[in-house]
């Protein structure tokens, strides 16, 4: 189990020219010979089901960034 923090951003509809930033915690884990990821809430509890299997940890991280519409890993 390895936690990673992702930054997400979107334009603030209430304040033109400003950006809202959000942060998500993702748990990346190896199961057998494959890697999966799952979002984690502020209490450390898993949110949703694990992702599909990935060949490497980097592939799992790229998939999480893409599926959650993240900007970057912190």
N, C-alpha and C positions, 0 to 999 in steps of 0.2 A: 504494500500500500504506500503510494507516494502522492502527496497533495501538491497541486500546482495552482497558482492564482492567475486568472485570465482577466484582462481589461476589455470591457465593451463600451462603446460610446454611441451616442445618437444626438442629433440636433435637439435643443430644448425648444419645444413649440411655444412656451410661454415667454421666452426671452431670446429674441432674434440675435444671432451671432454667438450665442453661448452653446456649449456642448454639455450634455449630461454624461457622466461616467459611472459605470457599474462594474462590479467585480464579482467573479464567480470562482468558486473553488471546485476543482476537479480532482478526483481520485483516479490514478492510473495504476492498474494492478496486473500482474502476470498470473495467468491461469493455465497451468500446463506449459505449453510452448507458445501461447499467444497472449496478446495484451488487450485489455479492455479499459474503458473509462466510464466514469459515472459522476454526475454532479453531486456535491455535498453541501448541506445547509450549514448555517452558523453553529449548530450544535454538533456537527460531525456526523449527522445521520445522512444516509444515502437518499438521493432524490431520483426517482424513476428507476428504470431497468438499466443493466449494463449495456454498453454499446456492442456492436458486432465485434468479432475477433479481428485483431490486426497482427501482422507479422512482427512489428517492432514497436517499441515505446514511442518513437518519433511519429510513426504512422498513426498511433492512437491519439497523440497530442494534436496532430494536424487535423484529424477528423473532428475532435472536440472543438477546436478553434473554428472550423468551418460550420459545423452543425449549430453551434451557439452564437454564430455571427460575431465572434470575438475579434478584437483588433490585434492583440499581442499577449504573450506570456510575460508576466513580471517576475 
